[in-house]
Amino acid sequence: MVDEGRYCVDVLVQISAVKAALDKVGYQMLERHAKMCVTNAVKQGNGEEYMEELMKVINQYSK
């Protein structure tokens, strides 16, 4: 769009839409990780490490 000389506001709207879509996918992956990987690790007795990792990812992702 930039190469085509499109109006700046149109480009910004598209950037915003892409960011929102990526955030949605990211949160879905985070939820899947928590439900599957962390849950399985807790059941196997090594969930503490996975919980720490999950909290780091949540902190990083929510910034």
N, C-alpha and C positions, 0 to 999 in steps of 0.2 A: 504494500500500500504506500509505503514511503517512497519507494522507487517510482511509483506511478504518480507521485505528487498529490496524493489524496489529502483532504482537509485534516489538519492535526487532530481535531476533536474526534473525527471518525476513527483515526488510528488509535487514539487513547481509549475509546470505547471498546475497540477490538482487543486491545491489550488487557483491559479490565475483564473482559469476558474469558479470555484465555487463562488469566490468573485465577479466576473463580472456578473454572473447570479443573485446573490442576489442583487447587485446594480441595475440591470435592473428591477427586481421585485419591489424594493423599490421606484425607480423613477416612475414606473407605479402607485403604490399605492399613492404616493405623488400627482401625476397628478389627479388621481381619486378623492382624498380628496379635492383638490382645485376646481375641476370642479363641484363636487356634494355638498359636505358638506359646504364648504365656500360659494359657490354661493347661496345655499338655505338659509344660515344664513344671508347673505347680503339682500336677498329678504325679509326676515322676520324682518329686522331691527336690528339684533344683530350681524352683521358681523364684527364689530371692534374686539371683543374678538377672533373670529375665525381667523381673519387676523393676530393678534398678535401670536396666537398659530401656524399658518402656517409659519410665518417668523422664529419662534424658531425652528420648525422642519426642515425647509430648511437649516438654519444655522447649526444645529446639523448634518444633513444628509450629508452636503457638506464637512464636515471636513474629 
